[in-house]
Every structure is written in C-alpha cells, then in structure tokens.
Amino acid sequence: MMTPTRILILEDIATDAELAVRELHKAGMDCTTVRVEKLDEFIDALTSFHPDVIIADYSLPTLNALDALRAMKRHHFALPFILCTGTQSEEVAVRCMKEGAVDYILKTSLRRLPTAVDNAIAKRTAEKETEAARAALQRSEEQHRLIAEHTHDLIGLYDRDLRIHFVSPSVRELLGYDPKQLAGNSLLDYVHGKDRAKVKNILQQSLILKDVRPIEFKIKHQNGEWKKFESAGSWIYNAEGVPENLVIISRDMTERRNLEAQLRQAQKMEGLGTLAGGIAHDFNNLLGIILGHSYLLRQLDTEGTLKRHIDAIGTTVERGSNLVRQLLAFARKSETKFSPVNLNSVVEDLTRILGETFPTNIQITTHLAAKPEKIVADANQLHQALLNLCVNARDAMSEGGTLTIRTRTVQRVPLESKQHVENTRPYLCLSVQDTGEGMNETTKARIFEPFFTTKEHGKGTGLGLSTVYGIINNHGGTIEVESEPNRGTTFSLYFPLIVSSPQAGAVALDKDSLVRGNNETILVVEDEVMLLDLASSILQSHGYRVLRAENGLDAVRMYQTYAGEVSVVLSDMGLPGLGGMQAFEQMKMVNPNVVAVFATGYLDDVAKESLAQAGVVGFLQKPYLPNEILAAVHNAVQVARTHTINE
C-alpha cells in the first residue's frame, strides 16, 4: 500500500492553498497537507510533519520564500521546494532557484502543479539513491583501503603486460620498496630469472581458462635477497568482456618453506642417525671380537715376536672405536667422557690430517702454548669442534689463504658474553683464524643457529657451528667470533683450565694384576656368537665357570634352572626378542638379589641411574678390553658375596 505524499504548504491565503490541493486531488494524487504561514511554524512542521515536498508562496506577511529556503539550509533540510506565486517576476524565480527551489509555478497555471510535484519527488528520490550509492561506494573504498593498508599479504594491480598500477603498502615490510617507486615497472623485473617463464605461462593459460591458478615464485627484495611468494590472481574484465587488469594477492612463504626444509632435514638426519646408531652397535661387537682376540694373542706371544702386529691391531681398533663414537655422536647416542686432555696434542693430531687433505693453496700454521696445559674435556668432541671450524675456514678461502690455529692461556675471558662465565679463573684459549671472505653483522648474528648456512645448496647442512656451540657449552666454556667482510674470521674457544690435577679414575688393570676367579658361575648373555665365545674364553681362562645364552628368553630359562649357582649375569643390553633389561626383570622374579653387569655401546646417565636403581651393579662400554670384563665381573662377584653374607 502506497503511503500518501506529505506536502507542506507555506501560504497565508487559505483559499489559494485549497485551490492547490484541489488541483493535486484532481490529478489523482494521494496526499496529506499541512498549511503554515509563519517561519517558526514552518520550521516546526519540517521536524514534526516530515514533508516529502514543500509548496510555497513567495510573499507572506512575515517572511518570503527566500527566508524559508535559507531557514531550511540552516537546519539542514534538503527537500524539494516548489515556488507557487502570483508574481510573474523572472528575477524572483531565478533568485529562488539559486537558493534551492526546484520549480516555479504561477498560481494562474496550477495545472502544472501535479506534474511539478511528481517530478520534484522523483528527482529527490533519485538524489537519495545516488547519495546512498555514493556513500556505499565510499564505505567500500574505505574498507578496501584499510584492507590494502593493513594486510600482511602483498596486493597488486597489473595490466596485461604485468606493469604495476598499484601495490599495497605492505610491500615496504615484505620487500623493502616504496610503493610509488614500483608504479609503472614490470612485475617480471623483480621475478627470479628461473621463474619468469613459469609466471608468463600461467598468465597466458589464465586468459584462456579465465582463472589464475596459484603459483609460487621468487621475488627480489630491495637488499638483493630472494623471497618465496605464493600468489593467486583474478582478471578484471571491461564492458566488452575483455580482460584489462589483473589483481594478484601474494603471501610471503619464505619462512614457512625454510621451516619445512629444516623439518625435512631434521627428519633425514634422524633417519640417518638411527641408521648410524644401528651400524655403530654392530661395529662395536666386531671391534670387541678383534680387541679380545688381540689380547689373547698378546698372552700367547711370550717372546714378543708379534708385539708390533698386535699393537697395530690395537691402534686400528682404537681408531675404529673413535669412528663408532663419532657415529654415535651423530646419532645423539654418544656418552661424553671427560678426562684431562692436552689441547696441543689434539691440535697436532688434527693438523697432520688437514695437511694431507686440505688444498695446497691453503697454508696451515700453528702457534701452540709453550707450556701444554690440560683441560677437562671429551677428546673426541674437541676433535669434532676443531675439525668443524677448520672445514668452515677452508670453505671461506676458496681462492687460498692461511689457516692459523693458536693455543694460549688467559687469566680472564676478554669478551662480554651473554653466558655466565667465571672470569676470575684461568682459561685455555683455542683460536682458529682464516684469511677468507669474512662475514657481515647479519650473518654473524645467525651462525650458531641450527641449519643456518651461507653455503650453496647441497654444500652445507648448517649444523657445523651449532655443533661447536653445543660442545663448548657442554664443556663449561664460551666462544667469541671476530669477522668483517673481506677481512677473514677468527673463532676463539675458551675452556676452564684444570687448577689442580684430579685423581685418576678407574685405571685398567694390566695382565699381571688381573684378579682371578674362584670357580664362580657367570651367566654370559650375548647374541653375537663370536663375542660370546670370546667373553666365555676370557672368563674361563681366569678361573670362572661359564653358562652361555644367545638371547633373553634362553637366559631367563637358564637362570631359572641354575639360579642357585649363578653368581653374576653378564649381559648385552640389545638382545633380540626379549631385551637385556626385560630379561633381568624376569630373573629378579626368580631371585630379587640377582647381580648383573650390562654391556652396551651407549647408555646415557638417566638410563644408567634407572638401571642402577633396579639393581644393576656394573656397566661395560663396548668395545671393551678383556681386563675391563674381568674387573667388572670381579667387582660384581664381591657384591654377590655380600648378598650371600647378608642372607
């Protein structure tokens, strides 16, 4: 149902107003009217009546049409205003039209009034719709502006030749460019050369498919770095349906792709670590067999004619053991062994190897402390840290140069370290200096991050310096880096010196001081048959009775049968089927005081503590020497005797 048109009539002569209303009704207009003749009444009616249109005489006793128009402006009313007067002055009409009147009707021509009212209302409706559309457009533009200015993605508008018409302010943060600086340039000027053909092909296809599928490509940062972006776009078509402009939204995927690459690298390293750990376990057993038999040969060589050969076997086994420890360190299954270490000896041993393997255009020099001080350290880890630093130095001197290694004693660590360093004690400083390309401050700030590398793809894991950092922290020391572009690099490692030499720990017994058994029964459990034969032979030759088992289940069955006779169980940890620890737990169900010694290639401190609390009295590190087996079994027999006395 249509709402009647509300008409406010400003007229002091009632009959003139009635004639106007009659003319409107005659034309079929459904309207409601209110007549006023004073300015205050007029203003009140504007607020209370809410007219759709105003019909006003020009001249009234207390005001004229111009006064009414100006009052409307002051009170912010924009309504159709029709001048209806008996005055035929065009000057009056022009003045009113300038002030906002929409039409001019003579009272002698009221037939035009209905048409004038309809036109005025239609015009006002159109103006309202236009204003609403303009306001909606402004709101939309403001929303798009806010989105473009505050998004972390890159929004760009391009023509068909990929010339840049607009790019969002986020380009400053993402790529370092001023948006105005890019206007008119081609997007392809900033795309990596290897990706340009791919970008062109995708856009050519999109013109046919009318869809720009997502694409990933590299864009050059203002600082020269390449950033990876994932982009998707949409064409904007003109009235004829021809694509004219392209909107592309791009997201910086650099960090995500780097994290994904690091995750893949970590997973690969984990897999390699598992493989290395398995190889090291089997290799340990082989070394143990070789080492044991070389010991037996030494016992038989009373004349010493084979000493040189047996020593060579021992040296080779020791090198193999070091290799196993490196494999276990890679697999994060190495046990740190701290002992007094002469750092000069570590440097000398490594430089001999480096001299044979490094390029001839790299000169290696050493300046070692005259008094060879000792530090408490793991010699293998020190070797690894020094090797990593030297390899990095070699890679930094692709055109050749000088690698200098120094050791010296310092009383205070000469740097402000973020770590807590006790500066009142003496330190031994190991420095590795190269004359290579050096580093800027940005690179220096990240060199100890895992997986960070400045080397070409495939030429570095990014783990070398992070490993060095971990080793130094593990030794209670600290590290200093000095480097400038084209000025070389110096790494200085600071280790606390031994203030007073500690008492030596367990010392291996020589062959003349080995304690023999007294026919005690030892249950030996080992899945490597040759190692089982060797351990059994050593124990039997030194006064022990031996029972043998090649797996955990057989060991449990044998213990159940001979529990009253077995003094000590000597078992490998990694047994097939039922593991060493599980077998030990089942033996405890037979005899809670079972005495056991475990042999393994690796056992961390937490696991040792757990096994000790479970009742394990000794541990053997593979590969072990015969005297180490005998010493461990002898100590375990003493524990077993204590249990017997207490019972």
C-alpha positions, 0 to 999 in steps of 0.5 A: 500500500502506497503511503500518501505524499506529505506536502507542506504548504507555506501560504497565508491565503487559505483559499489559494492553498485549497485551490492547490490541493484541489488541483493535486486531488484532481490529478489523482494524487494521494496526499496529506497537507499541512498549511503554515504561514509563519517561519517558526511554524514552518520550521516546526512542521519540517521536524514534526510533519516530515514533508516529502515536498514543500509548496510555497508562496513567495510573499507572506506577511512575515517572511518570503520564500527566500527566508524559508529556503535559507531557514531550511539550509540552516537546519539542514533540510534538503527537500524539494521546494516548489515556488507557487506565486502570483508574481510573474517576476523572472528575477524572483524565480531565478533568485529562488532557484539559486537558493534551492527551489526546484520549480516555479509555478504561477498560481494562474497555471496550477495545472502544472502543479501535479506534474511539478510535484511528481517530478520534484519527488522523483528527482529527490528520490533519485538524489537519495539513491545516488547519495546512498550509492555514493556513500556505499561506494565510499564505505567500500573504498574505505574498507578496501583501503584499510584492507590494502593498508593493513594486510600482511599479504602483498596486493597488486594491480597489473595490466596485461603486460604485468606493469604495476598500477598499484601495490599495497603498502605492505610491500615496504615490510615484505620487500623493502620498496616504496610503493610509488617507486614500483608504479609503472615497472614490470612485475617480471623485473623483480621475478627470479630469472628461473621463474619468469617463464613459469609466471608468463605461462600461467598468465597466458593459460589464465586468459584462456581458462579465465582463472589464475591458478596459484603459483609460487615464485621468487621475488627480489627484495630491495637488499638483493635477497630472494623471497618465496611468494605464493600468489593467486590472481583474478582478471578484471574484465571491461564492458566488452568482456575483455580482460584489462587488469589483473589483481594478484594477492601474494603471501610471503612463504619464505619462512614457512618453506625454510621451516619445512626444509629444516623439518625435512632435514631434521627428519633425514638426519634422524633417519640417518642417525638411527641408521648410524646408531644401528651400524655403530652397535654392530661395529662395536661387537666386531671391534670387541671380537678383534680387541679380545682376540688381540689380547689373547694373542698378546698372552700367547706371544711370550717372546714378543715376536708379534708385539708390533702386529698386535699393537697395530691391531690395537691402534686400528681398533682404537681408531675404529672405536673413535669412528663408532663414537663419532657415529654415535655422536651423530646419532645423539647416542654418544656418552661424553667422557671427560678426562684431562686432555692436552689441547696441543696434542689434539691440535697436532693430531688434527693438523697432520690430517688437514695437511694431507687433505686440505688444498695446497693453496691453503697454508696451515700454521700453528702457534701452540702454548709453550707450556701444554696445559690440560683441560677437562674435556671429551677428546673426541668432541674437541676433535669434532669442534676443531675439525668443524671450524677448520672445514668452515675456514677452508670453505671461506678461502676458496681462492687460498689463504692461511689457516692459523690455529693458536693455543694460549692461556688467559687469566680472564675471558676478554669478551662480554658474553651473554653466558655466565662465565667465571672470569676470575679463573684461568682459561685455555684459549683455542683460536682458529683464524682464516684469511677468507671472505669474512662475514657481515653483522647479519650473518654473524648474528645467525651462525650458531643457529641450527641449519643456518648456512651461507653455503650453496645448496647441497654444500652445507647442512648448517649444523657445523657451528651449532655443533661447536656451540653445543660442545663448548657449552657442554664443556663449561666454556664460551666462544667469541667470533671476530669477522668483517667482510673481506677481512677473514674470521677468527673463532676463539674457544675458551675452556676452564683450565684444570687448577689442580690435577684430579685423581685418576679414575678407574685405571685398567688393570694390566695382565699381571694384576688381573684378579682371578676367579674362584670357580664362580658361575657367570651367566654370559648373555650375548647374541653375537656368537663370536663375542660370546665365545670370546667373553666365555674364553676370557672368563674361563681362562681366569678361573670362572665357570661359564653358562652361555645364552644367545638371547633373553628368553634362553637366559631367563630359562637358564637362570631359572634352572641354575639360579642357585649357582649363578653368581653374576649375569653378564649381559648385552643390553640389545638382545633380540626378542626379549631385551637385556633389561626385560630379561633381568626383570624376569630373573629378579622374579626368580631371585630379587638379589640377582647381580648383573653387569650390562654391556652396551655401546651407549647408555646415557646417565638417566638410563644408567641411574634407572638401571642402577636403581633396579639393581644393576651393579656394573656397566661395560662400554663396548668395545671393551678390553678383556681386563675391563670384563674381568674387573667388572665381573670381579667387582660384581662377584664381591657384591654377590658375596655380600648378598650371600653374607647378608642372607 
